């Protein structure tokens, strides 16, 4: 099966797409003329977290795509199912699922309230599984179906667990969905891959949680993840599955090695992300 390098007319269901990496992936697809389902829970503006499902929808439409904003707390199976049904009714199907929604707390065992532990596991691991389960019946009918989880390579070194075991388990749960589902749906041609950044990415979460400007200075823009995801989605699903991609490696495989224009503060030394 050959596939075009354009996502024109394709429908993407993206969790947590009201800002950051999820929005960047949606905007890049929209530039091709794709349909983007924004499945996120921010409907009212928040001073600490810019972006709502409605502002994201405007950005998608400005970029040339069609947007469907859906209020979805991915802890709710009913809200996921309702958004999937609305997506299929509006656009006729789903071609690509992006499991981007994520909760983070870089805290040790004694510093992690169980409420926070539950939030991370409900959104990261369970939310990824639930969205995949809800979208798969439609992906199985699509021409070049892809699932992409924004999760890290399964790097089982103690240094990634010691400082924040609860968060690492929740993110690796998303990666285990890649490992399992890629194999489960290989013969049916549904690609399931992970994408993770080499460096920190300049998002509101990084700014608020990891130390503000100092981290932002060493980060890349979310657009590198949007471009890398686009290259993955336009590869044939039957021969591109079960991979744990790193953004700069995807770019290099497409012949793009100068990544200077993705720097948030050009010239600043880049900060490596966790797990790589």
Secondary structure as UniProt FT lines:
FT   TURN            8..9
FT   STRAND          11..15
FT   TURN            16..18
FT   HELIX           20..30
FT   TURN            31..33
FT   STRAND          35..40
FT   TURN            47..48
FT   HELIX           53..63
FT   STRAND          66..71
FT   TURN            74..75
FT   HELIX           77..91
FT   STRAND          96..99
FT   HELIX           109..111
FT   HELIX           114..120
FT   HELIX           121..126
FT   HELIX           127..139
FT   TURN            140..141
FT   STRAND          146..149
FT   HELIX           159..162
FT   HELIX           165..184
FT   TURN            185..189
FT   STRAND          191..196
FT   HELIX           204..209
FT   TURN            210..212
FT   HELIX           213..217
FT   HELIX           223..233
FT   TURN            237..239
FT   STRAND          244..246
FT   HELIX           247..253
FT   TURN            254..255
FT   HELIX           260..262
FT   TURN            266..267
FT   TURN            274..275
//
